[in-house]
Amino acid sequence: MSVQELVLRQRTEILNALCSSGSAEHLEQVLDILLAQGELIWEDYQNIQVPGRALYTNARQLLDLVYTKGLETCGLFLAALKQVLPEVHGGGLTFSGCCSNLEEKEEYQSTSTQTLLTQRPSLVSKLQCCIDGAVKVLVISGHFTSADCDEVRLPIHTPSQQARRLLDHVRSKGESAAKVVLQYIQQKQESGSPLSQAKWTPPKEVLKYQKKLSSSVSAQSCFLSTYGGTSHMSLDDIYTKGELELDHNCVDVHGPLGLEDILGTVGTVNEEADTVLVSGDAGGGKSTLLQRLHLLWARGSALQDFVLLFPFSCRRLNSETRELSVQELLFQHCCWPDREQEEIFQFILDHPHLILFTFDGLDELKQSFSDEHRLCCPTLRAPVHILLFNLIQGSLLKGVRKVVTSRPEAVGPVLKKHLRKEVLLKGFSPSGIDCFVRKHHRDPTVAAKVLESLQTNTALLGLCHSPVLCWIVSQCHKELLGCGEGSPQTITDVYLMILQHFFQHQTSPKSTRGLDWLQEHLKTVLHLGKLAFEGIGATGYIFSGPDLETCGVTEKDICMGFLIQSKNMSSTHSKCYEFLHVTMQCFFAALYIVLSNDTDRSTICRLFEPRNMKETGLSSTCFMACMSSTDKQERALEGEATASETPNLQITATFVSGLLSQRHQSLWLHCCPTAVMEKRVRQVSKCLSKGMQKHFKSIPQPVEGEKKSMHAMPGFIWLIKCIYEMQESRIAKCAMSKLEVDHLKLTYCNIGPVECTALAYVLQHLRNPVGLQLDNNSVGDVGVEQLLPCMYICNSLYLRNNNITDEGIRKLLAKGIQCDNFQKIALFNNKLTDACTQHFSHLLKTKQNFLSLRLGNNNITEEGAKQLAEGLKFNHSLQYLGLWGNKIGDAGTEALASALESSKSLVWLSLVGNGVGSAGACALANIIKNSTSLEELWLTDNCITRTGVECLIQALEHNTHVISVWLRNNDLSLEEVEEMTQRESRLTF
């Protein structure tokens, strides 16, 4: 196939590779090379790069032009594409026939303007880091006006785009301007002044400020700040790494991510963006992770590519009511320079790539992210949230790297398009829980007892996957180890335990005996509850003295330890307070809803009303009834909903469900009239039932011939968790009795061990077996263990991309073997090795109704394949076997083929990307020759040569039942492919 035909045939793939990232950089680099090679003239370039036209349209224009220019241009185009595209984008393209290398033209041509074209790629690279210097010499020489300078240095453009604009402007100015630029670059090189900023040191005033800033950051970061830094723990002593993953849409990366990968290149999806998002659930360890990054930078142990680091808390920024410029924001909210403020800020403007901003808790900002109010000038004043949004999207200080943390619910598509990448923080792994508990307790005996208690209570172990819950459990170890009525099962149980723990530590032991401890501290609970309740209603997390007085909060209430002093940025003269953690605030708000006589009777109904859980409109209307008229007017005037309201309302509703559980009735006996409590229980039960019914009614009728399927809508998992918190099997049974589906799809639902516990509790009440699809979540080994109680109702289980290891599979299959309905499992892209295959082998030997086993993209080698083969020899039911993306090789393939050659049930077999050669293909030919059931065989992306394909063709001559054998991307020439396609049409190359 000619290179011209290759360009035409791969047109869609090339367009996608050039444009899918949303950045024009790849297209512009290809254009640079083609200009330099003389394959495009300047008019061609201008016809392609039309300002304001869509990126895909420009790329199509280039492809059309390249194709019409003929073979040589197509070959050079493919060579340029191969050089420019990273593996992640160009991996699926074929470059055969293109030029092996792109030779540089002579460094200087007859004219300087010609040199700007022939050396364009290297000039763009050299100019990126010295735009300002080049512009300055052009102004001095009289070639550039201030308008030209502004045009080149538009802040919305990246350094490489600015370099190209400069070259384009210089070319339009003529030969003398071109000479000035080339001489400037040559002088910089000859003087040894590196254009790439290597071995460069910042000015003295910046270094002095760096020292002060790092000292300030270190002081703020050296002790654990989350959970109020209750025990004044050194961060070094307590920090435990959480599980970090790339967003599920990223190209797969094997191996765990470290802190250094957050700002590294791995997982980058948009190279032109500057913002990295770290998302995770409330209490998942986001603030502690940022604190760790800050401390490592301040000590010089990490992030040393950044000269200055500016940490911000969005919770604190809520308190800033003034309009500020970027300079005021940096220096007033982080660290004030002793002198030379203007010089330091100019350094930040001139060297954005050396600066790092961190914004903790974007979900706690009062305003939802928007990119409608654009601001490009760093000296203009604006409301803080407008500054923040423009920094994140790159309109302000383009090139400064930003790390933002948020809960996933608060991250919409508007924000995602401005992200360089997204990293998911998934809480503790089982080893992380062990590590944290041992660090928390210096006495190894106590730590061992706590861990032993967790191992005997799998529900509580699942909860400890969340760092904030793990901290509570560790903090309350005495209560945990002395539980007379059984250890905690739900999140509400854990928070009641910390409530009792704090009260017992602040009052005499005699006064908190028995179940009367809550009654004794009821006033404190109601005071703090009202503060929390009204705070959530107003998206408020920091409270002033007047706020506390309004809610009746006294000094005694403060001394209980649930509130900690907070630095209010807008008022340094008065004390301000915040709750230990946002989940603690939600818990106290729930206590107020349950115990107070002052809440409106419709509060519970509004709290659970789905329409109030949307991010459009004022989502906290359920709290409005309890606010003063002034507060209502202020909220109505604001008119903007915040993304944090919905998750906080949901957490509060979850706690309300748990607090109204029958298990806790004895606590409320003397705190609230029984009739009132019973009415509130009925209200919650009715709301949960009504909410589930709305989800069930949304299930579409199945297409004829397909199974009835329900794809979980937003809020479904939350309702399941509320039902679990109530621990009322009657409600769970009633809800599930009305769910009539064959397949329940819960993909991308942020399901971890906590959610698995709730799912198992509810789903075990289904009347008929169901296929449960949990792909692309964070189930892990702990979550797998939580799912075991509902295994008997699952006929198929899909757990793709869930961080499951061999240990999780061991427990899962031990249970699965006992479940008659269990017939299918899919475990693509987990952390499985050969160690798990003995358990699958046993399953295959034991269950003669098992239909489908899919283990693609794991770490199974030929040894694992041989182990599987031992089970396959005795299995007479398996129809689908998927092992793509492993390392089985010829020896493993031969073992599988030997076990399957007499199979009368196998319909589909995939060994894609397994290093299978001709020996393996010849062994598989025996299956084709003997099978009466096989329909599809997938052998794409292997190393099969003509010999192996010949064996497959001969076998197909004896089998008319096989529909297709897939052989794309093997070791075959184009001529061999064409010949064999003509001989056997069922081969797909």
C-alpha positions, 0 to 999 in steps of 0.5 A, a space after each residue: 500500500 502506498 503512503 498516499 493510500 495509507 494517509 487516506 485509509 487512516 484519515 479518521 485515526 489521524 484526525 483523532 490523534 491530532 485533535 482529540 486532546 483539544 490542543 492545537 499543539 500537535 497540529 502546529 508542530 506538524 505544520 512547523 516541520 512541513 514548512 521547514 521541509 519546504 513541503 508547504 509554502 507560506 500561503 498553504 500555512 495561512 490557508 490551514 491556520 485560519 484564526 477562529 476556525 475549528 481545530 478539526 476543520 484546520 486538520 482536515 484542510 491539512 490532510 486534503 492538501 497533503 494528499 493532493 501534493 502526492 507521495 513524497 509529501 504524504 511520506 514526509 507528513 507521516 514522518 512528521 506525525 510519527 515524530 510529533 505524536 506521543 505513543 499514547 496518541 499515535 500508538 494505533 497508526 501505521 507509519 510504514 513507508 514514511 521517511 525514516 528521518 527528517 533531515 534538517 536544512 542548512 542552518 542559514 539560507 540565502 535570506 534570514 526570512 527563509 531561515 525563519 521557515 527552514 529552522 522553524 521547529 528548532 526556533 520555536 523550541 529555542 524561543 519559548 523560554 525567552 519571548 520577553 527578551 526577543 520582544 525587547 530587542 525587536 522593540 529597541 530596534 524599532 521593528 515592534 510596536 507595543 501593539 505587536 508586543 501585546 499580540 505576541 504575548 497574549 496570556 491565553 497562548 502557551 509559550 510555544 504558541 507565543 513563539 510561533 506568533 513572534 516568528 510570524 510577526 517577524 516574517 511580516 516585518 521583513 528581512 531586517 527584523 528576521 536578522 535581529 531575532 536570529 542574531 539575538 538567538 545566536 548571541 544567547 547561545 554563544 554567550 552560554 546563556 541557556 535558552 532553556 533556563 538550565 543552571 539558572 538561579 532566581 534573583 536575590 529578592 526572589 530567593 529571600 522571599 522563597 525562604 520566608 514562604 517555605 518557612 511559612 508553608 513548613 510551619 503550617 504543614 508540619 503538624 496534621 491539620 485535618 480533624 483539627 490536629 486534635 492530638 498535635 501529631 507530627 505529619 511525618 509520624 502519622 501520614 499514610 499514603 492513600 491509593 492514587 489512581 488516574 481517572 478511568 478515562 485515561 490510558 491505562 497505567 500499571 503500578 501504583 501512583 506516587 505523590 510525584 506523579 500528581 504533577 508528573 507527565 503520567 496520565 496527562 490528557 491535555 498538555 495545554 492545560 495547567 490544572 491538575 485535579 485531585 478528587 476524592 470523597 469527603 474524609 478521603 485524605 485530600 487535605 492531608 495529601 496537599 499538606 504532605 506535598 507542601 511540607 515536602 516542597 518547603 523542605 526541598 524534598 520534592 517539587 523542586 522544579 517550582 521556585 514558589 508554592 502558594 497554598 490556598 484554602 477555598 474554605 478560607 477564601 469564602 471569608 474574603 469579601 473584598 475584590 482583590 488583584 492576583 498580587 493581593 491574593 498571593 501576598 495577603 493570603 499566603 505570605 507577605 514579602 518584606 520588600 520588593 513586592 513588585 519585583 517578586 510579582 514581576 518574576 511570577 509573571 515572567 516565569 509562570 512555569 516555576 510557580 505552583 498554586 494549590 487550592 484545597 476544597 474547591 467543592 467548599 467554595 460558595 460559587 460553582 465553577 464557571 468559565 463565563 466571566 473571563 479575566 486576563 489582566 493580573 493587575 485588575 481587581 475582581 471577586 476572589 472566586 472570579 480570580 480563582 476560576 480564571 487561574 484554574 482555566 488559564 486565562 490568568 497566569 497561563 503556565 502556572 501549575 495548579 493543583 486543585 482538590 474537590 469531591 467528585 460530585 462538584 466537578 462538572 464538564 465545564 471544569 473538566 475541559 480545563 484540566 491537565 489531568 485528574 487523579 483520584 484519591 481512593 482512601 486507604 488500602 488494607 495495608 494502609 489501614 494497618 499502617 495508619 492504626 500502627 502509627 496512631 498508637 505508639 503502643 503496639 499492643 493496643 494497635 494489634 487489638 484494634 486491628 484484630 477487632 477490625 478483622 473480625 468486623 468486616 463492615 467496620 473494616 470497610 468503613 476504615 477505607 475512609 481516612 476520616 473514619 479510620 482516624 475516628 476508630 483509632 481515636 475511640 479505641 477504648 470505646 471500640 474494644 469495650 463495646 458491650 452491644 457489638 462494635 459499629 456497623 454503620 457510619 452513623 455508629 462510628 460518629 456516635 462513638 466519637 461523639 461519646 468519646 469527646 463528651 467523656 474526655 471533657 467531663 467527669 467519667 461519673 456523669 457519662 455512664 449508661 445511655 444518659 450521656 446524650 441527654 446530659 449534653 443535649 444542650 451542647 448538641 442542639 447548640 452545635 447542631 443549629 450552628 452546623 445546620 444553618 452553616 450547611 444551609 448557607 454554605 458556611 464552614 467558618 463561623 464568627 462570634 456573632 454566628 455562635 451567639 445567634 445559635 446559643 453556642 457557649 464557651 463550654 460548648 466550644 471546649 467539648 472539642 468539636 469546634 476548632 479555631 480558624 483563621 478568618 482571612 477577612 477579620 484578623 481581630 475576632 476569633 472564628 471557628 470551624 468544625 473538625 471536619 465537614 462530615 462532623 458538621 453534617 453529623 451535627 446538622 443531622 442531630 439537630 434535624 432529629 432532636 430539635 423541636 424548632 425544625 420545620 415539619 417538612 424539613 426531612 421531606 425536603 432533605 430527601 426530595 430529589 429535585 432539591 439535590 440538583 445543582 440548579 436552583 437553590 438546593 438548600 431550600 430544606 434549611 430555609 424554614 429554620 433561618 431568620 428572614 434576614 438570612 433568607 433574603 441574603 440567600 435569595 439575593 445570592 441566587 447561586 447554588 454551590 456544588 458543595 451543597 448537594 453532597 453535604 445535604 446527602 451526607 446529612 440525610 444519610 446521618 438522619 437515616 442512621 440516627 433514626 434507626 431502631 438500634 439507636 432508639 434507647 438514646 433518644 428516650 429522654 431527649 425527644 418525645 417518642 411520638 415525634 421520633 416515630 413520625 420522623 422515622 415514618 417520614 424517612 422510610 416514606 422518602 426512601 421508598 418514594 426515592 427508590 420508586 422514582 429510580 425504578 420508574 425510569 427503567 426503560 423497557 428492554 429491546 426485544 431479545 435483550 435483558 431488562 437492564 437498569 443503569 443507576 441514576 445519580 443518587 441511587 447509591 446514596 439512597 441505598 446507603 441511607 437504607 443501610 444506615 437505618 439497618 431496617 431489613 423491612 425497608 430494604 426488602 420492600 424496595 427490592 421487591 419492586 425492582 424487576 431487572 435482569 441486569 443492574 449497571 453501576 459503572 463509574 459510580 465511585 463505589 468503594 468498600 463502604 458502598 459495597 457493604 450497603 449494596 450487599 445489605 440491600 441487594 440480598 433482598 432481590 427476588 430474582 437473580 441479577 447481573 451486577 456490573 460494577 466496572 470502573 469503581 474502587 471496590 478493591 479487596 475489602 469491597 469484594 469481601 463486603 459483596 459476599 452476602 449478596 453473591 448468591 443472588 448474582 448470576 454474573 459479576 462484572 468488576 473491571 478496573 477495580 484494583 482487585 488482587 489475588 487475595 480478593 479473588 480467593 475470597 470471592 471464588 470461595 463464596 462463588 463456588 457455593 452459589 448455584 446462580 453464579 455463572 459469569 465473571 469479568 475482571 479486566 484490568 485489575 491486579 491479578 497474577 498467576 496466584 489467582 489462577 489456581 482458584 479459577 481452576 478449582 472453580 472450573 472443575 467444580 461448577 459445571 454450569 459456569 459460562 464466562 471467564 474474562 481476565 483480560 489485561 492482568 499479569 497472567 503468564 504461561 504458568 497461570 495459563 497452565 494452571 487454568 488449563 488444568 481446570 478447563 480439562 474438566 469443565 464442560 460448560 464454559 462458553 467465553 474465555 477472555 485472556 487478552 493483554 496478559 503474557 501467556 506466550 506460546 507455551 501457555 497457549 499450547 496448554 490452553 489449546 490442549 485443554 480446549 481442543 475437545 470442548 463442545 461448549 466454547 463459543 468465543 476465545 480471546 488471546 489478543 496481545 499475549 505474545 502468541 507466535 506461530 507455535 501457539 497459532 498451530 496449537 489453536 488450529 486443533 481447537 478449530 479443527 475439532 470444535 463444533 461450537 467455536 464461533 470467534 477466535 481473537 488473535 490480534 496484536 500478537 507475533 504470528 507469522 505466515 506459518 501460523 496462519 497457514 495452520 489456521 487456514 488448513 483448520 478452517 477448511 474442516 470447520 464451517 461453524 467458525 465465523 471469524 478469526 481476528 489477526 490484525 497487527 501480527 508479523 505479516 507483510 501487506 502482500 501476505 495479508 492480501 493473499 491470505 484474505 483472498 484464500 480465506 474470507 473468515 480471516 480478519 486482518 
